[in-house]
Amino acid sequence: MRAPGLRRGAVALDADEVSSLIAARSGAAAAAVVAGRTLVPISATDPIEAVATLLAVRAASGIGIITDDRSGPDRRARALLCSGTAEAAAVRQAPQSIDGRPAWASFTSGSSGSPRLLLRTDRSWADSFPAVGSLLALDGDDTVLLPAPLSSSLSLFSVAHAAATGIPLRFPAHAALVAEDITDATITHTTPHGLRAIIELIEGGSAHRLRAALVGGDALDRGLRDRAESHGIRTIAYYGAAELSFVAIDVDGRGHRPFPGVDVQIRDGELWVRSPYLALGYLGADGGAFRHDSDGWATVGDRAAFAGARSSSGDDGPRIVLRGRRDAAIQTSSATVIPADVEAALRAVDGVQDAVAFAIPHSRAGSLVGVTVQFAAHGAPLTSADLRDRVRSMLTLTHLPRRWFVSPELPRTPSGKPERSRIRDEALSGRTARLD
């Protein structure tokens, strides 16, 4: 394990200073592990302090559970309740192809329900480090900006990567990104929501050195990719899940292909994955989206399809079209509507920043398609009739939303994903304004 340089706002520690900070925290970390608390909750209020404590716990063969003020009381309570030696529950759930003791703990996003605490081995992330380094062309001069909360699996992966490679990390000075956060970083690992905030700073005149962005956690629309690349930021989108880690990458906007080392299957419209990157399982709980079979294949229930036998660039193999979770499908008038299809069409409309589609119960049709949209800050106002007209050519009649809502800012999880359950509940309860 190597100590990476860490920076947040005006506070900057080089690798030697971080090593000293880790050493200063090692006594308390070792005492906690010896006392039987293999799982140690760590506050992320100060990311530099949190990373140092996390790596001290790792060096003592313990597992740190990062919590964050933005994670909400549910996650903090779960971390405290799970602290101890309960990781055997996750090991019992592990796919047979995964061997090793737990080393890292992270939360699932909670975008469709309550977040779960997930355990994985050190190798399940470390085996993907060479591929990530190659994709980003990482070298010793790079610094990685992490806008997402440290408690997210996305950011925690980059901490593990930095601890293996020594590449420095940059954390935002505040909850929202500001100009100083992007002045010295060359790479960012973020969500589309985070990338949009970065691009808005750059378009507002902020200086930057960013040359590449690794973007996961949600769908990346073409317009945002084009904006980033117009500012010299090579953008690599990926699909994955906390349970599966990396599954597929889109390096050029032409579609997702399997990440190096990953095999994929489509079974009855559901994406199954076999790779060395799978997690062990949820801590102290059975059930959940993570399922696996006796042959080492696993899924979290996401729907997908293959498109094409050969890509336009000449590479062998089909592209993977991702269509969201199976349990999110909307059954309406004997048709199955995939929310991701509706959302992709709306995001392509000029002036729409984001959209979330959901089912609205209906006595005759079973469900109607509802959608909450968030408009771009400086776009022209649009009505529901405007939106219907603009997506009519992209969606079949059954997929056209029947109920329209508008939110100035979609509720999001700490990592930046739309908080789907809350968005639907607020629309159905009348707390979200109708769009005429």
N, C-alpha and C positions, 0 to 999 in steps of 0.2 A: 504494500500500500504506500502511495506517495502523497505528500501533502500538496494540494494545489494552492496557488495564490488566490486570494479572495478579496473582492471589492464591493462596497456598498456606499454610494454617495461619496463623501470625502474620505471615508475610511478605507484604506488599502493596506493589505498585509501580503508580503511576499511569501514564498513557500517556506522559508526558514522561520518566519514569524508565525505562520500557521502551525508548523511542526511544534513550536514552543507552546502554542495555545493548546494543541492536542495533548501534549505531555502534561500540561497543567491540569487538564481535565481527566487524565488517565486514572488517578487514584480513586476519585469518586466513582468513575465508570466501573473499575475493577471491583470495588467494594459492592456495588449494586449487583453485578453479575455473580460474585461469590455468594452473596446473600440469597441467591435463588431467583432474582428478578432478571431473567434472561431477556425479557422484553422491557425496555426502558422508555417511558414517554419523555419526549423532548419538545419543549416549546420552540416555535420558529419565529417568535417575536423579533429576535435579532438573528438573521440568517447566518451571519458569520459565526456567532457563538453556537448556533444550532449545528452547523456543519462540523465544527471542531468537536463538539460533544458527541455527535453521531459517529465520527470516525474514531474517537476514543472508545466508545462502546463497542464498535466493530473490532478494534484491536484487542479488546478484552473478551472476544468471542461472544459478545452480546448482540442484541438486535434493537436498534433505536426505532421508536415510533414517533415520527414527526407530526406534531399538531400545530395549528396555525389559528390566529384570531379569526381569519376569514373562513376557517374550516367549519365553524359553527359548534355549538355545544354538543351536538350528537356525536361528532367525531372525537372531540376531546373526552367525552364520557366513555366512549368505546375504548379509547386508548388506555384510560386509567383502569377500566374493568378488565381489559385483556392483559395488562402488565403482569408479568410472572412467567410461568413456564408452560403455558397452554399450547405451545406450538405443535405438540403431538397431534392435535386435531387436524391441523392442516396437512401434516405428513400423511395421515391416513387417507386423505382425499387425493393425494398426488397421483398423476398418471404414472404407470409402471415404467415409462421411459425416462422419468426424472429421478435422479439419484443424488443424494447429498442432504446436508442439514440446512435449515433456514438461515439466511444471512441478512436479508432485507425485508422490511415490512412497509407496505404502502396501502393507501386507501383507493378503492374504486371511485369513479367520479361521482356516483350518486345522481346522475342526470335523470334517471328514470325511477328512482326510489332511494331508499336509505343506503348510504355508502357502507361497504364491507372492508374489513381489514384483511389484506392478502399477504401471504408469505411466499418468498422465492429464494432459491439458492444463489450463491455468488456467481456460479458459472452460467446460470440462466440469463444473466445480463452480460457477463464478461465475454461469452462466446460471440456476441454480436458487435463488440467494440471494434474489431478490425474492419468489418463491413461499414460501420458508421464512419470511421476515420477515413476510409477510402472514398465514400460518397461525398464527404465534405472536404476532402483533401486537407485534412488537419495537419498542422505542423506546430513547432514550438513557439511561433510568433502569434498564435491565435488566442483569443479570449472569448468565452462563451457567455452570452447574456441569457439569463433565465427569468423572463417576466412572470411566469406562472408561479403560484405559491410553492414553497419548498415541500409542503405536505403532499403535493400531487405526485403520482408515479412518473409523470413526464420529467419533472425537475429532479426527482430523486434518482432517476436513471442517469442524468447528466452528472450528478454528484458522484455516483459510483464510477462513472467513466473518468471523471477528473481525478478521483482517488487512484485509479489504475494508470493514468497517463501523465498526470501532473499538469494538465491544461488548466489555466486559470479560469475562474468563474466570476461573473459580474451579476449582482442582484440589484433590483430597483431600489432607489433611495426611499420611495414612498409606495403606497398601495397602487397609485396610478403612475405610469411611466412619465418621465420628464426628460428634457433635452439632454441633461448630463448623463443619463443612463445609457445613451447610445453613442457617446463620443469615442469610446476606446474599444468597444467590443467589435470583433470581426465576424462572429457567428452568433446566431440566436437559435435556441431550441424553444419553440413556443406553439401556441394554438393559433388558429385563424384570427380570433379575437385579439390576441396579443400582437400578431403581425400587423393587423389593421392599425392598432395604436402606434406602432413604430412608424408605419408609412405616413400616417397623419402628421407625426412630428417632423419627418423628413420633408414632406410637402409643405409644412409650415416654415421651413427654412433651417431646421436643426442640422448641424454637421454630423456626419457619421462615417464609420469605417467598415460597416457591415458588408460582407461579400457573399454570405450564404445564410439561408434560413432552413432549418429542419422543422416542418410544421405537421403536427398531429393533433389528435383529440377531437376533430370534427372535420366536416367537408370543407375543402378550400375551393372557393369559386375562382373561375378563370380571370375575372376582372381584378381581383386582389393579387393573384399571381403576376399578372401583367404589370400592375402598378409597382410591385416589388422589384421585378426584373428591370423595369425602366430606370430604376435607381441603382442598378448594378448589383442587386441582391439575387444570386442564383437560388431558386426556391425548390426544395425537395419536399413534396407532400408524402405522408405515409398514413396507412391505416394500421391500427393495432388496438390492443385493449390491455388494461392493467393485467389481466389474467394470461394473455397470450404474448405480450410484448410486440415486437415488430412482426407484421404479417405481409404487408405489400407496400410498394413504393411507387410514386409517380414522379419521375425526374424531369419531365418535359411538358407536362400538361396533357399528354396523350392517353393517360389512363394508368391504373395501378397494375403492376406485375409483382409476382412473389418476391419478397425480400430474400437476399442470399441465405441459403440454408433452410428455407421454408418450403414444404410441400403443401399444396392446397387441394381440396376436393369440394365439389358442390353436391350435397345430398338433399334431395327434395327441396331445392331452393335455399338451403342453409349452408353457410361456409364452415368447413372443418379444416383444421390446421394440424400439421405434424412438424415439429421443429425442436431444437434444443433450448428454445427460449421460454418454454411454458413455466408458469408459476406452480407452486406446490398445491395451493388451495387457500380457502378462507380460514381465518383464525377462529377456532372455537365455534364453528357453525357449519351445518350441512346445507345442502340446497344451493340456491343462487344460480346465476346464469352459466357458470363454468361447469361444463360437462365433458367427459372424455370416455373413450372406449378402451378395450383391452389391447388394441394395437398401437396405442400412443397418439391417436388422433383426438383433438379437442375442439370445442366450440363455445362461444358465448351467445349463440342464437342469432347472429347477424345474418340477414338475407343477402344473397349475392348471385351473380350470374357471370358466365364467361362471354366475352364479346370478341369475335374474330379469331382466326387461326394464326394470323401473322400480323405483326404490327407494321405500321407504315415505315418505320425506320429499318425494317428488315430483320429485327430480332425474332427468334422463334418464340412461340407460345402466345396464348390469348391474353387479353387484358381482363381484369376483374372489375365488374361493375358492382359497387356496394349499394345496398338498398335499405339499410337500417335493420333494427331488431325485428324478429319475427312477431313478437308479442305486441309490437306497435302498429301492425297492419290494421287498416280500417276496413271492416266489412260493411258495404253499403249497396243495397239493392242487388244482391247476388254478385257483386264485383268486389275484388280485393284491391284496395288502394294502398300503395306504399308511400308513407309520408315523405321519404327522401326524394321521390320523384316530383312531388308537388313542390317541395322546398327548393329543389334545384331549378325548377322552372321560374319560380318567383325571384330567386337570387339573381337570375339572368336579366331581370327587368331593371332598367336604369332608374335609380332612385330608391331601390329596395336594398337595404343593408343586410337584413336577415329575415328568416321566416321559420315558423314552427307549425306543422300541421298535426291535427289530432282528431279523434273521433268524438262526435257529439251524439248522444243517444237519441233515437227517433223511433216512434211507435210502429211505423209502417216500413221504413227502409232499413231498420236495424241501427244504422248510424248514418250521420251526415258528415261530410268532410268540413272541418273547421280549420281556420288558420289565423295565427296572430303574426302580424308583420311589424318590423321595425324599419322605418324609413331612414335613408342617409341624412346626415345633419343638414346638408345644404341643397338637398334635392327639391324639385318642384312637388307640391302636394298632389297626391293621387287619390282617387276614389276607388271603391270596390269595383265599379264598372270599368274604370281604366285598367285595373289589374286583370279583370276577367278577359278584356279584349286583348291584352298583351300576352297572356299565357294560353289563350284558346288554341293557338296553332301548335302548342307544345304538349298539351294534355288532352286526353280523351274526355268525353262528357262526364263520365263517372268520376274522374279525378279532379274536376273543377270544384273548388271550394264553394260551399253553399252558405257558410257563415264566416264573416270577416271581422277581425278585431285588429286593433292597432295599439302598440305600446311604444312609448318614447325610448325605452331601454328594456330589452328582454331580460328577465331574471336569469342569472347564470350561476353555475357552480364555481367554486374557488379557482378551478383551472381554466374557466372561460367557456365551458360548454353551456348551451341553453338548458335551463332546468325544466325539462319537459313536463314533469308531473305538476309542478307549480304553475307553469304557463297555462296548461289545460284547466286546472282547478280555478285559476283566477278568471279565465274566460267564461267558464260555465257558471260561476257564482256572480257574475256581473261586475267584478272588480276591474276588468279590462274593458276599455271603451270599444263600442262597436264602430266599425268603419262603414260609412254610408257610400 
